[in-house]
Amino acid sequence: MNSRGNTLRLTAVSALVVLALTGFSTGRGHGGGHGDGGGGGCSSSSQNHDSSSSGGGTHRDYDDDDDADDDYGTSGSGGSGGSASMSPQDATVELVGCASAKTPYATVEVTNPNASAGVFTVTVTFRDSTGAEVVSRSEEVDVPANATMTAQVDVEDSTNLPRIADCAPDPYAPPAR
């Protein structure tokens, strides 16, 4: 019986040693002197779960691979990695008029929300009276910065015109280039 008690005690001590060596904590996260609370659970000593000490902001750095951005307080502002914030947003698309025998195209308004001009790919699906797709067409539309342009998306094949009952533009047009 004494042997079994020693085994359990040894197992408990071993578990505590393993937890201590792997960085398990039950209170505030390591370095929790910043007053931002903290976590508990397993932690690696290479991880930084505390507020960034540069600039005194509230930026929290949860990954290990972007430490160069910590000097600037937020990711993407500064010298490295800024290209992600520079990519243009999609334009929005609204239907103005559907294709008919007189107008073999859909008319749409394309709004560019970006501070620079862009070319956007506008896609319109032409449907029959049952809602089935007859044909889908795309056009590239050049839109000035923070502006709205009217554009036409041609059906292209006039034999499809009698079947078209509805035009459904994609609500967002991605940048073409």
Secondary structure as GFF3:
##gff-version 3
##sequence-region A 1 177
A	DSSP	alpha_helix	2	22	.	.	.	ID=ss1
A	DSSP	three_ten_helix	67	72	.	.	.	ID=ss2
A	DSSP	alpha_helix	83	86	.	.	.	ID=ss3
A	DSSP	beta_strand	91	97	.	.	.	ID=ss4
A	DSSP	beta_strand	105	111	.	.	.	ID=ss5
A	DSSP	beta_strand	118	127	.	.	.	ID=ss6
A	DSSP	beta_strand	133	143	.	.	.	ID=ss7
A	DSSP	beta_strand	148	154	.	.	.	ID=ss8
A	DSSP	three_ten_helix	158	163	.	.	.	ID=ss9
A	DSSP	beta_strand	166	169	.	.	.	ID=ss10
A	DSSP	beta_strand	172	173	.	.	.	ID=ss11
###
